[in-house]
Amino acid sequence: MRTVFLFIFILSIGVLTAQEQRTPVNVVTKRVNASFSYTNGTEVNLEGENAQVFVESWDKNSISIEIELISKHPDKAIAERDLNRLAYGTKRFKQKIFIRNYISQEEGEAATEAVLQAKYYIKVPEQCPVYLKNYFGLTQVKNLANNLRIYSEFSTIAIEDIKGIVDMRTRFGDITANRLNGDVAINARRSDVFLYEVSGNYDIDSEYGKLEIMAANELINLNINANKTDVLLYNIDPMKHQYALQTQYGQMTVPEELQYSFTENTQQRRKVNFVPSTEYYANISIQVAFGDLVIKKK
């Protein structure tokens, strides 16, 4: 009898779950557009929450902002009510343009029930500096050539064809970058970082994640401090780099062409230093604790 009752109980839960999945969701949307003139020194600052941010360059001497505010709930009346609470702001103060979204709720009002989201579609001149903060969303940036800063939590980052000074800090959000060239600083916590066809100078701190880098020919300097992170560096010409490598409680794999010797080689720690005979070389310094280091040639 108990077995039959348990079967009926589980079946009932399955039926209720299926009914919930078939419940239609009403989506209510509001779109807003804004534009600003651009002069040298103008900077875009955006702070988003539950936001998808898309930034790319264009050939116009202005900044275009399209905001899509979205509210989702099975009850259309609730979706419409809560959409009115999803506020936004775009304003200019001197050379800085500020953009953000937030929940506007009067004291004593019932809490929002709908799923609220903002989408930003921003176009800027290539030389426009961009500073982005985003929480619980997505950030995608393409074709910039000046200064890019991204602070992110629980939000993935995807950038492509970026030059200049880049500073990215993320917690619980992966980073994927294609064709990144410049002076780059990355601080990642509990995040995976994938860098493809990258060149320039890099300072990377990573903790609790994975770091995968495919170098371009113009890779100059690379400094990595990784803790509880596996590091994979490939597409490297072994004889064009000076190496200072260290692993602590992890494995180290390097190309056979390197005529290196361990300066320390114990079960706990391995250290390798190598200086090529060529006049020009790049510096690669990697320290990994509680993770593996793998370097592969082209």
Secondary structure, DSSP 8 states (H G I E B T S, - for coil): -HHHHHHHHHHHHHHHHHHHHHS--EEEEEEEEEEEE--TT-EEEEEEESEEEEEEEESSSEEEEEEEEEEEESSHHHHHHHHTTEEEEEEEETTEEEEEEEE---TT-----SEEEEEEEEEEETT--EEEEEESSEEEEEEE-SEEEEEEES-EEEEEEEEEEEEEEEES--EEEEEEEEEEEEEEES--EEEEEEEEEEEEEEEEEEEEEEEEEEEEEEEEEEEEEEEEEEEE-GGGEEEEEEEESS-EE--TT---EEEEE-SSEEEEEE--SSS--EEEEEEEESS-EEEEE-
